């Protein structure tokens, strides 16, 4: 019987970053979600997995950036908030000091 990975919710970007550096995952997946209590109402979920654990970090928009990661948040002509995957990719590469780590949306893997 296969054991499921334990899900660990990480509260700060610094702790998630430390875990990602020490675990050296090949990718970090993300999803964007509605966050009605944030202004603008946008949330970012980052996830990476090891053999036994799945680490999850949530960040929420505050003004023109996400609160902890400071990844920029933009607004389209209709007033809808969004972010650019390229900004997230550059941020992760810089913060983890790794150009080889991949980032992709959960939507790509059918989540």
C-alpha positions as CSV (number, residue, x, y, z in Angstrom):
1,X,0.0,0.0,0.0
2,X,1.4,3.4,-1.0
3,X,1.6,6.0,1.8
4,X,0.3,9.5,0.9
5,X,2.6,12.4,1.4
6,X,1.8,14.5,4.5
7,X,0.7,18.1,3.6
8,X,2.5,20.8,5.6
9,X,1.2,24.3,5.4
10,X,4.1,26.8,5.7
11,X,3.2,30.2,7.1
12,X,6.0,32.4,5.9
13,X,7.9,32.8,2.6
14,X,11.2,32.6,4.4
15,X,10.4,29.2,5.8
16,X,9.1,27.9,2.5
17,X,12.2,29.2,0.8
18,X,14.4,27.5,3.4
19,X,12.6,24.2,2.9
20,X,12.8,24.5,-0.9
21,X,16.5,25.2,-0.8
22,X,17.2,22.2,1.5
23,X,14.9,19.9,-0.4
24,X,16.0,20.9,-3.9
25,X,12.7,20.1,-5.7
26,X,12.8,19.9,-9.5
27,X,9.7,22.2,-9.7
28,X,7.3,24.4,-7.8
29,X,3.7,24.4,-8.9
30,X,1.3,27.3,-8.3
31,X,-2.3,28.2,-8.6
32,X,-4.1,31.5,-8.4
33,X,-7.3,31.7,-6.4
34,X,-9.9,34.1,-5.4
35,X,-9.2,35.6,-2.0
36,X,-12.2,37.8,-1.1
37,X,-10.7,39.3,2.0
38,X,-7.6,40.5,0.1
39,X,-7.4,43.8,-1.8
40,X,-7.2,43.1,-4.6
41,X,-8.9,39.7,-4.1
42,X,-6.1,37.5,-5.3
43,X,-4.3,34.6,-3.7
44,X,-1.2,32.7,-4.8
45,X,-0.6,29.1,-3.7
46,X,2.9,27.6,-4.1
47,X,3.5,23.9,-3.7
48,X,6.4,21.5,-3.9
49,X,6.8,17.9,-2.9
50,X,9.4,15.6,-1.5
51,X,9.1,11.8,-1.1
52,X,7.1,12.1,2.1
53,X,5.8,15.7,2.3
54,X,3.9,18.2,0.3
55,X,4.7,21.8,1.3
56,X,2.1,24.5,0.7
57,X,2.5,28.2,1.0
58,X,-0.2,30.8,0.6
59,X,0.3,34.5,-0.2
60,X,-2.3,37.2,-0.7
61,X,-2.4,40.4,-2.7
62,X,-2.0,43.7,-0.9
63,X,-2.1,46.7,-3.1
64,X,0.1,46.2,-6.2
65,X,2.0,43.1,-4.9
66,X,1.6,39.9,-2.9
67,X,2.2,40.6,0.8
68,X,5.1,38.2,1.5
69,X,6.8,37.4,-1.8
70,X,6.3,41.0,-3.2
71,X,5.6,39.5,-6.6
72,X,3.8,42.3,-8.6
73,X,0.0,42.3,-9.0
74,X,-1.5,44.1,-12.0
75,X,-5.0,45.1,-13.0
76,X,-6.4,44.7,-16.5
77,X,-8.7,47.2,-18.2
78,X,-11.8,45.5,-16.6
79,X,-10.3,46.0,-13.1
80,X,-9.5,42.3,-12.6
81,X,-6.3,41.6,-10.8
82,X,-3.6,39.2,-12.2
83,X,0.0,38.5,-12.0
84,X,2.6,37.5,-14.6
85,X,4.1,34.0,-14.5
86,X,7.4,35.4,-15.7
87,X,7.5,37.6,-12.6
88,X,7.0,34.6,-10.4
89,X,9.5,32.5,-12.3
90,X,12.2,35.2,-11.9
91,X,11.4,35.7,-8.2
92,X,11.7,31.9,-7.5
93,X,15.0,31.6,-9.5
94,X,16.4,34.6,-7.7
95,X,15.3,33.7,-4.2
96,X,16.3,30.0,-4.5
97,X,19.5,30.9,-6.4
98,X,18.6,28.2,-9.0
99,X,17.9,28.6,-12.7
100,X,17.1,24.9,-13.2
101,X,13.9,24.8,-11.0
102,X,10.7,24.8,-13.1
103,X,7.5,26.6,-12.3
104,X,4.1,25.8,-13.7
105,X,0.5,26.2,-13.1
106,X,-1.6,23.4,-11.5
107,X,-3.9,23.9,-14.5
108,X,-1.1,22.5,-16.7
109,X,-1.3,19.2,-14.8
110,X,-5.1,19.1,-14.8
111,X,-5.7,20.3,-11.2
